[in-house]
Amino acid sequence: MPTAPRQQLAEELLRRFAAALRSAQLYSAGHPIIARNLEGLSAAIQLLHTLEPAIVIGIVGDEIIVDDAPVAMAETLGALVSRLQRGGVERVTIDRGVTVEELVTFVDAASKVEPRADDEAPAFPAFAHIRVGRVAIGQRSEGSLANMAAVRRLYSDAVSVAEDIWQCTQRESRPDVTLARTMIDGLAQAVAQNRTALLALTTLKNYDNYTFTHMVNVSILTMGQARGLGIDGPLLREFGLAALMHDIGKVRTPIEILQKPDKLTPAEFTIMKRHTVDGAEILRETPDIPALAPVVAFEHHLRLDGTGYPEGLTRPTLNVGTMLCGIADVYDAMRSQRLYQQAFPTDRILEVLKRNDGKQFDQHLVRRFVQLIGIYPAGNLVKLNTGEIAVVRKVYAPDAYRPQVRVVFDHQGKRLEITYDVNLWESEAASDGPSSVISPVDPVLYGIDPLTLM
């Protein structure tokens, strides 16, 4: 559908929402004006639901964003924005199938919302088709310490939610879709607004909860790639949800195989490979899961040349969601340190993705992935050709080897009181200043957290 009608529908939705909220504040329950405004709100939501299965309304600073697109009329809704923000409401997701009864309860709760602390979740009833939360990424100024702390909190919360989803699947043989969608809503919005900071967090090494960080990392890396291909809105969230669930079949894998510190025997690996089929079965039997999710779970270890598993399957092509998830899966697995595996450097991982002359992975997508994360990803601590130590702040897509860095230690290893930034792609090799990265370095050796220095 053309942009203009969709934009008009979004503006109409916000007008109806504001009118419903005002009438709920001015009139007693059951008043016909409240009922009329709620009917108008319901109609506006239904119209947008003919285009998308879910509507996400986000509040970032003074902007109102509907499905990742700012709404021009937002400045006329100042009272609505400030009331919701004071109550901790920065994101409202409305799924297809929402009932008028749910809208009545939601609008009533929104009209009575009380101010909340910055890190306090909004107080709202539980709904089947409405989810309320914080955007959790602050303002859009990338690189600020406050913003980085907010993104770190969002990431940490996502890992905890991933663990809850895993345990729910073990208990009930199906994941909690509402919980998963709520988490993906926040991550997708962060990918759209502060992708660099969020991608930097996926570089954290923690083998104690590898399963859950891997779920979150693959979801973020898949959405980062999808966003680079122009995918956004509800479809971006479907990609993220499918990637989050790609390994969910491992809940049926015996724990002694899943956590074995040594290399698996052929018999054990045969059992491990069953997780692709198990995952597809679990997700097919789970209500409200996008159709993409079981496809990705089943296909994410298949390769374009027919290798991989489930064995014996050949496809003329793979779903683009599968291919993006497969790249993210291999990358995150290889760069994560585990009890039985040291982390591989990024350049080694990318060589694996490029091997066999594009027969296993789509090389166009691999090139786009390299442009996204760089040879030295954001958040990494690196040694420069001058001997100085710097943290990578931003990848430069045309030259993945020459990112933007912030120099934090001089060539003698002394911490700088005043750091400075360098765009390595602009530096001449013959100059006295830094012009290239020599190698990544372990931040533990320098006693710093690079993410706080971005």
C-alpha positions in Angstrom: 0.0 0.0 0.0 1.3 3.5 -0.7 2.9 5.4 2.1 0.3 8.2 2.4 -2.8 6.0 3.3 -0.8 4.1 5.8 0.5 7.3 7.4 -3.1 8.7 7.5 -4.3 5.5 9.2 -1.5 5.9 11.8 -2.5 9.5 12.4 -6.2 8.5 12.7 -5.3 5.8 15.2 -3.4 8.4 17.4 -6.3 10.9 17.2 -8.8 8.2 18.3 -6.5 7.0 21.1 -6.1 10.6 22.4 -9.9 11.2 22.2 -10.6 7.9 24.0 -8.1 8.8 26.8 -9.6 12.3 27.2 -13.1 11.1 27.5 -12.1 8.4 30.0 -10.6 11.2 32.2 -13.6 13.6 31.8 -16.6 11.2 32.0 -17.8 8.5 34.4 -17.6 4.9 33.3 -20.4 3.9 30.9 -20.9 7.4 29.5 -22.0 7.2 25.8 -19.1 9.6 24.7 -16.6 7.1 26.1 -18.3 4.2 24.2 -18.3 6.2 21.0 -14.7 7.1 21.2 -13.7 3.5 22.0 -15.7 2.3 18.9 -13.7 4.8 16.8 -10.4 3.6 18.3 -11.4 0.0 17.6 -12.3 0.8 14.0 -8.9 2.6 13.5 -7.0 -0.3 14.9 -8.9 -2.8 12.7 -8.0 -0.8 9.6 -4.3 -0.9 10.4 -4.6 -4.6 11.3 -5.6 -5.2 7.7 -2.1 -4.2 6.8 -0.1 -5.6 9.7 -0.7 -8.3 12.3 0.6 -6.1 15.1 0.7 -2.3 15.6 3.6 -0.9 17.7 3.3 2.7 19.1 6.5 4.0 20.5 7.4 7.2 22.3 11.0 8.3 21.9 11.7 11.8 23.3 9.1 14.1 21.8 8.3 11.8 18.9 5.5 9.2 18.5 6.5 6.4 16.2 4.0 3.9 14.7 5.7 0.8 13.3 9.1 2.5 13.2 7.8 5.5 11.3 7.6 9.0 13.0 4.1 10.5 12.9 4.0 14.1 11.8 1.1 15.1 14.0 2.9 14.0 17.2 3.5 17.6 18.4 -0.3 18.1 18.7 -0.5 15.2 21.2 1.8 16.6 23.8 -0.6 16.0 26.7 -1.0 12.3 25.7 2.7 11.8 25.3 3.6 13.4 28.6 1.0 11.4 30.5 2.1 8.1 29.1 5.8 8.9 29.6 5.2 9.8 33.3 3.5 6.5 33.8 6.4 4.6 32.2 4.5 3.8 29.0 6.9 4.2 26.1 5.7 1.3 23.9 2.3 -0.1 23.3 1.9 -3.2 21.0 -1.6 -4.1 19.9 -2.0 -7.5 18.2 -4.6 -8.5 15.6 -7.7 -9.9 17.4 -7.8 -7.3 20.2 -11.3 -7.0 21.6 -13.3 -3.9 22.6 -13.4 -5.2 26.2 -9.6 -5.2 26.2 -9.5 -1.6 24.8 -12.0 -0.5 27.5 -9.8 -1.8 30.3 -6.6 -0.6 28.7 -7.9 3.0 28.1 -9.3 3.1 31.6 -5.9 2.0 33.0 -4.0 4.6 30.8 -6.3 7.4 32.0 -5.4 6.6 35.6 -1.7 5.9 35.2 0.5 7.2 38.0 4.1 8.6 37.6 6.8 5.9 37.7 10.5 5.9 38.3 12.7 5.7 35.3 13.6 2.0 35.8 10.1 1.0 37.0 7.8 -0.9 34.7 4.3 0.6 34.0 1.5 -0.8 36.1 -1.1 -2.3 33.7 -3.3 -5.3 33.8 -2.4 -8.3 31.6 -4.0 -8.5 28.2 -4.1 -11.2 25.6 -3.6 -8.8 22.7 -2.0 -5.6 24.2 1.5 -5.3 25.6 2.8 -2.2 27.4 6.4 -1.5 28.3 9.4 0.9 28.1 11.4 1.5 24.9 14.4 1.2 27.3 17.0 2.9 25.0 16.6 6.5 26.1 17.3 9.2 23.6 18.7 8.5 20.1 22.1 10.0 20.8 24.3 7.0 20.1 27.3 6.5 22.3 26.3 8.3 25.5 27.0 6.5 28.7 23.4 6.7 29.8 22.2 5.4 26.5 24.7 2.5 26.6 23.6 1.6 30.2 20.0 1.6 29.0 20.8 -0.7 26.1 22.8 -3.0 28.4 19.8 -3.2 30.7 17.6 -4.1 27.7 20.0 -6.8 26.6 20.3 -8.3 30.1 16.5 -8.3 30.5 16.2 -10.1 27.1 18.6 -12.8 28.2 16.5 -13.4 31.4 13.4 -13.6 29.3 15.0 -16.1 26.9 15.7 -18.3 29.9 12.1 -18.0 31.0 10.9 -19.0 27.5 13.3 -22.0 27.4 12.0 -23.2 30.8 8.4 -22.6 29.8 9.0 -24.8 26.7 10.5 -27.5 28.8 7.5 -27.5 31.2 4.6 -27.0 28.8 6.1 -28.2 25.4 5.5 -24.8 23.9 7.1 -21.4 24.4 5.3 -18.4 26.0 4.6 -16.4 22.8 3.4 -13.3 24.5 6.5 -13.1 26.6 8.7 -13.6 23.5 6.8 -11.0 21.4 7.1 -8.4 24.2 10.9 -9.0 24.3 11.3 -8.9 20.5 9.3 -5.6 20.4 11.9 -3.9 22.5 14.9 -5.4 20.7 13.4 -4.6 17.3 12.9 -1.0 18.3 16.5 -0.8 19.6 17.8 -2.3 16.4 16.0 0.4 14.4 17.2 3.2 16.6 20.6 2.3 18.1 21.8 -0.7 16.2 25.5 -0.1 16.9 25.1 -0.1 20.6 22.9 -3.2 20.6 25.2 -5.1 18.3 28.2 -4.2 20.5 26.5 -6.0 23.4 26.4 -9.3 21.5 30.2 -9.4 21.7 30.0 -10.1 25.5 31.5 -13.4 26.3 29.7 -15.5 28.9 29.6 -19.3 28.7 27.7 -19.7 31.9 24.4 -18.9 30.2 25.5 -19.5 26.6 22.2 -21.0 25.5 20.2 -17.9 26.4 22.7 -15.3 25.3 23.0 -17.2 22.0 19.2 -17.0 21.5 19.3 -13.3 22.0 22.4 -12.7 20.0 21.2 -14.6 17.0 17.9 -12.7 17.2 19.7 -9.3 17.3 22.2 -10.2 14.5 19.4 -11.5 12.3 17.3 -8.4 12.8 20.4 -6.2 12.2 20.9 -7.9 8.8 17.2 -7.8 8.0 17.1 -4.1 8.8 20.1 -3.5 6.4 18.0 -5.2 3.7 15.2 -2.7 4.2 13.0 -5.0 6.3 11.2 -3.2 9.2 8.0 -3.0 11.1 6.1 -6.2 11.9 8.1 -8.3 9.4 11.3 -7.3 11.2 9.8 -8.6 14.5 8.8 -11.9 12.8 12.5 -12.4 11.7 13.6 -11.6 15.2 11.1 -14.0 16.8 12.0 -16.8 14.4 15.7 -16.3 15.1 15.1 -16.3 18.9 13.4 -19.7 18.6 15.8 -21.3 16.1 17.3 -23.7 18.7 14.2 -24.2 20.8 14.1 -27.9 19.7 17.2 -28.4 22.0 14.8 -28.5 25.0 14.3 -32.1 23.9 18.0 -32.9 23.7 19.4 -34.9 26.7 21.1 -32.5 29.0 24.3 -34.7 29.1 24.7 -34.2 25.4 23.7 -30.5 25.4 26.2 -29.6 28.1 29.0 -32.2 27.3 32.3 -30.4 27.6 34.1 -32.6 25.0 33.5 -33.3 21.4 30.3 -35.3 20.7 30.6 -38.8 19.4 28.9 -39.6 16.1 26.0 -41.2 17.9 25.6 -38.1 20.2 25.8 -35.7 17.3 23.0 -37.7 15.5 20.8 -37.0 18.5 21.9 -33.4 18.7 21.0 -32.9 15.0 17.4 -33.9 15.8 16.8 -30.4 17.4 15.9 -28.9 14.0 13.0 -31.3 13.5 12.0 -31.1 17.2 12.0 -27.3 17.0 9.8 -27.2 13.9 7.3 -29.6 15.6 7.2 -27.5 18.8 6.6 -24.3 16.9 4.1 -25.7 14.5 2.0 -26.8 17.5 2.3 -23.4 19.2 -0.6 -21.0 18.6 0.2 -17.4 17.4 3.7 -18.3 16.2 4.5 -16.7 12.8 4.7 -19.3 10.0 8.4 -18.2 9.5 9.5 -19.6 12.9 9.1 -23.3 12.3 10.7 -22.9 8.8 13.8 -21.3 10.3 14.0 -23.8 13.1 13.9 -26.6 10.6 16.2 -25.1 8.0 18.8 -23.1 9.9 21.5 -25.9 9.6 20.8 -26.5 5.9 23.2 -25.1 3.4 22.8 -23.9 -0.2 25.0 -26.8 -1.5 22.8 -29.4 0.1 25.1 -30.1 3.0 24.2 -29.5 6.6 21.2 -31.2 8.2 18.5 -32.5 8.4 20.5 -34.8 6.1 19.3 -35.8 2.7 17.4 -32.6 2.0 18.1 -30.4 -1.0 16.4 -27.1 -1.7 16.7 -24.9 -4.8 16.8 -22.0 -2.4 16.4 -21.3 1.3 14.1 -18.8 3.0 15.9 -15.4 3.4 15.0 -15.6 7.1 16.8 -19.0 7.3 19.9 -17.7 5.5 20.2 -14.6 7.8 19.7 -16.7 10.9 22.2 -19.3 9.6 24.9 -16.7 9.2 24.1 -15.2 12.6 24.1 -18.7 14.2 27.5 -19.7 12.9 29.1 -16.3 13.7 27.8 -16.1 17.3 28.7 -19.8 18.0 32.3 -19.3 16.8 33.0 -16.0 18.5 31.5 -17.1 21.8 33.9 -18.6 24.4 32.6 -21.8 26.0 34.0 -24.5 28.3 35.2 -26.6 25.4 35.9 -23.9 22.8 37.9 -20.7 22.7 36.4 -17.8 20.9 37.6 -17.4 17.3 38.6 -13.9 16.0 36.2 -12.3 13.6 38.4 -12.5 10.5 38.6 -16.3 11.0 34.9 -16.6 11.4 34.2 -14.6 8.2 36.6 -16.9 6.3 34.4 -19.8 7.4 31.3 -18.0 6.1 33.1 -17.3 2.8 34.5 -20.8 2.3 33.6 -23.1 -0.6 33.2 -20.2 -2.9 29.7 -19.3 -1.8 28.3 -22.9 -2.0 27.2 -23.0 1.6 26.2 -19.4 2.3 24.9 -16.7 0.0 27.9 -14.5 -0.5 25.9 -11.4 -1.2 24.4 -11.8 2.3 27.8 -12.6 3.8 29.2 -9.3 2.3 26.3 -7.4 3.8 27.0 -9.1 7.1 30.7 -8.0 7.0 29.6 -4.5 6.3 27.2 -4.7 9.3 29.6 -6.0 11.9 33.0 -5.2 10.4 36.2 -7.2 10.9 36.6 -5.5 14.2 33.0 -5.1 15.6 31.9 -2.1 17.6 32.7 -2.6 21.3 36.0 -4.5 20.6 39.2 -3.3 22.1 42.0 -3.1 19.5 45.7 -2.3 19.1 46.5 0.3 16.5 49.5 0.5 14.2 50.9 3.2 16.4 50.8 0.9 19.5 47.9 2.8 21.0 44.8 1.0 22.4 41.4 2.0 21.2 37.8 0.9 21.4 35.9 0.4 18.1 33.0 2.9 18.0 31.5 2.4 14.6 32.0 0.2 11.6 32.8 1.7 8.2 30.9 -0.3 5.6 33.1 0.4 2.6 36.2 -0.8 4.4 35.5 -3.3 7.2 39.2 -3.2 8.3 39.2 0.6 9.1 36.5 1.5 11.6 36.0 4.6 13.7 37.8 4.2 17.0 38.3 6.0 20.3 41.9 6.0 21.6 42.0 5.3 25.3 45.7 4.2 26.0 48.9 5.6 24.5 51.6 3.5 22.9 53.2 3.0 26.3 50.0 1.6 27.8 49.2 4.7 29.9 45.5 5.6 30.2 44.7 8.8 28.5 43.0 11.5 30.5 41.4 12.9 27.4 40.4 10.3 24.8 40.1 11.2 21.1 38.3 9.7 18.1 39.8 8.7 14.8 38.1 7.7 11.5 40.8 5.2 10.4 39.4 5.2 6.8 40.4 8.8 6.5 43.9 8.4 7.9 47.0 8.1 5.6 49.3 5.2 6.2 52.3 7.5 6.0 51.0 9.9 8.7 52.2 10.0 12.3 48.8 9.2 13.7 47.0 5.8 13.8 45.8 4.6 10.4 44.9 0.9 10.9 44.1 -1.9 13.4 46.8 -4.4 14.1 44.8 -6.9 16.2 42.1 -7.2 18.8 43.2 -7.2 22.5 41.6 -8.6 25.6 40.1 -5.8 27.7 40.8 -7.8 30.8 44.4 -7.0 30.4 43.6 -3.3 30.7 41.0 -3.6 33.4 38.3 -1.8 31.4 34.8 -2.3 30.0 35.0 -1.1 26.4 31.3 -0.7 26.1 31.4 2.2 28.6 33.9 4.0 26.4 32.0 3.9 23.1 
